[in-house]
Amino acid sequence: MIKDIVIIGASGLAKEVAFLIEDINKEKMQWNILGFIDNDEKNVGVKLNDIPIIGTDDWLISQGKSMNIAFGIGYPNLIKKLSINYNKISFFEFPNLIHPNAIGNWNNISLGIGNIICAGNILTTSINIGSFNYINLSCTIGHDSFIGDYNVINPTVNISGGVKMENEILLGTGSQIVQYKNICSNCVVGAGAVVTNHLEEKGVYVGVPAIKIK
């Protein structure tokens, strides 16, 4: 059965979510992309890669009908805010979207709702992932890792075994987390940084090894 889906957001990341869904459909037709949602009413009707912006958040909610929702947003705090608001609406659903070539021991990986796992990812085993996480292209996540909610993991991030990530964390492109380290909520890890110690205070961390700069 083919289901309707809308993408919240109208930026480059939202276009990448559409690309992911189209790749899923090449493997097996599952989704009909109705369009993007953008809160700037002036953009309604504009097309992004031939897919239209169909309305605002308020417009979508006012339709009052069952709908699958995907978040095409790269900011953890905004994902949290919007997903909490949308999750209050009983007729919305939040599927996990996993690219067909993503590798994982899926029988031994726990997933919440609304997660997006892009092409090229490798997830091994005994991994717990919460809800509304965005795992971008070609990342690795090792055994016994825990990832909370509303996290954005940018391309080519390497998360070693036993890592614990809390909520609203942004991992920059190419960053690395060594084994059994904890990252507290509301951290930003810069591109190419290497986390070799627990990050126990929210803030921005850069460098090798990663240190807090603000």
GURO-949155 format. One record per residue (C-alpha): x, y, z; chain. Coordinates in steps of 0.25 Angstrom, whole numbers, always signed. Each point is the difference from the previous one (the first is absolute). Example, Ala and Ser with C-alpha at 12.3 -4.5 7.8 and 13.67 -1.06 7.14 Angstrom:
2
+49|-18|+31|A
+6|+14|-2|A
# end
This chain:
214
+0|+0|+0|A
+5|+14|-4|A
-1|+10|+11|A
+0|+15|-1|A
+11|+8|+6|A
+4|+14|+2|A
+14|+6|+3|A
+1|+11|+11|A
+10|+10|-5|A
+4|+6|-13|A
+15|+1|+0|A
+11|-8|-6|A
-2|-11|+11|A
-14|-1|-3|A
+3|-3|-15|A
+10|-10|+5|A
-12|-7|+8|A
-8|+0|-13|A
+12|-6|-7|A
+1|-11|+11|A
-15|-3|-2|A
+1|-1|-15|A
+12|-10|+2|A
-9|-8|+10|A
-11|+0|-11|A
+10|-6|-10|A
+2|-12|+9|A
-15|-1|+2|A
-11|+10|-2|A
-4|+5|+14|A
-2|+15|+0|A
-7|+10|-8|A
+7|+14|+3|A
-11|+10|+1|A
+9|+12|+2|A
+8|+8|+10|A
-5|+9|+11|A
+6|+14|+2|A
-5|+10|+10|A
+2|+12|-10|A
-13|+1|-8|A
+7|+7|-11|A
+7|-13|-4|A
-13|-8|-1|A
+0|-6|-15|A
+15|+1|-2|A
+6|-13|-4|A
+12|-6|+5|A
+6|-11|-10|A
-14|-1|-6|A
-7|-2|+14|A
-9|+12|+5|A
+0|+7|+13|A
-15|-2|+3|A
-3|+8|+13|A
+4|+4|+14|A
+0|-8|+13|A
-13|+7|+3|A
-6|-4|-13|A
+4|-15|+1|A
-6|-1|+14|A
-13|+6|-5|A
-1|-11|-10|A
-4|-9|+11|A
+4|-13|-7|A
+9|-11|+3|A
+14|+3|-6|A
+14|-5|+1|A
+10|+10|+4|A
+15|+1|-3|A
+9|+11|+6|A
+10|+6|-10|A
+7|+9|+10|A
+14|+0|+4|A
-1|+8|+14|A
-2|-9|+12|A
-8|+10|+8|A
-9|+3|-11|A
-3|-15|-3|A
-3|-1|+15|A
-10|+12|+0|A
-7|-4|-13|A
-1|-15|+3|A
-6|+3|+14|A
-10|+9|-6|A
-3|-10|-12|A
+0|-12|+10|A
-12|+6|+7|A
-9|-2|-12|A
-6|-14|+0|A
-1|-2|-15|A
+14|+2|-3|A
+10|-11|-1|A
+15|+0|+0|A
+7|-11|-8|A
+14|-4|+1|A
+6|+2|-14|A
+12|-9|-2|A
+8|+0|-13|A
+0|-14|-7|A
+15|-1|+0|A
+2|+3|+15|A
+6|-11|+7|A
-4|-5|+14|A
-4|-12|+9|A
-14|+6|-1|A
-6|-11|+9|A
+10|+4|+11|A
-2|+16|-2|A
-11|+7|+8|A
-6|+12|-7|A
-10|+10|+5|A
-8|+8|-11|A
+3|+11|-10|A
+15|-4|-2|A
+7|+2|-14|A
+11|-9|-3|A
+7|+4|-14|A
+8|-8|-10|A
+13|-6|+4|A
-2|-2|+15|A
+5|-12|+7|A
-6|-3|+14|A
+5|-12|+6|A
-7|-7|+12|A
-7|+2|+13|A
-3|+15|-3|A
-11|+8|+6|A
-5|+12|-7|A
-11|+10|+5|A
-9|+8|-9|A
+2|+11|-10|A
+15|-2|-3|A
+6|+4|-13|A
+12|-9|-4|A
+6|+6|-13|A
+8|-7|-10|A
+11|-11|+2|A
+1|+0|+15|A
+4|-12|+9|A
-7|-3|+14|A
+7|-11|+8|A
-6|-11|+9|A
-7|+3|+13|A
-1|+15|-3|A
-12|+9|+5|A
-5|+12|-8|A
-11|+8|+7|A
-10|+9|-7|A
+1|+12|-10|A
+14|-2|-4|A
+6|+4|-13|A
+12|-9|-5|A
+7|+6|-12|A
+7|-7|-11|A
+12|-10|+2|A
-1|+1|+16|A
+6|-12|+7|A
-7|-4|+13|A
+8|-12|+7|A
-6|-11|+9|A
-6|+3|+13|A
-2|+15|-3|A
-12|+7|+7|A
-6|+12|-6|A
-11|+8|+7|A
-9|+10|-7|A
+1|+12|-10|A
+14|-3|-4|A
+6|+5|-13|A
+12|-8|-5|A
+8|+7|-11|A
+4|-7|-13|A
+12|-10|+2|A
+0|+1|+15|A
+4|-12|+8|A
-5|-5|+14|A
+9|-11|+6|A
-5|-12|+8|A
-8|+1|+12|A
-1|+16|+1|A
-12|+7|+4|A
-5|+13|-6|A
-10|+8|+8|A
-12|+7|-6|A
+1|+13|-8|A
+14|-2|-5|A
+6|+4|-13|A
+12|-8|-5|A
+7|+7|-11|A
+4|-6|-14|A
+12|-9|+1|A
+1|+1|+15|A
+3|-13|+8|A
-7|-2|+14|A
+10|-7|+9|A
-6|+3|+13|A
-15|+1|+6|A
-7|+13|-4|A
-7|+3|+13|A
-3|+15|-3|A
-9|+5|-11|A
+8|+9|-10|A
+8|+0|-13|A
+12|-9|-1|A
+11|+0|-11|A
+13|-6|-2|A
+9|-12|+2|A
-3|-3|+11|A
-13|+7|+1|A
+0|+12|+10|A
-11|+9|+4|A
+1|+14|-7|A
-13|+6|+5|A
# end
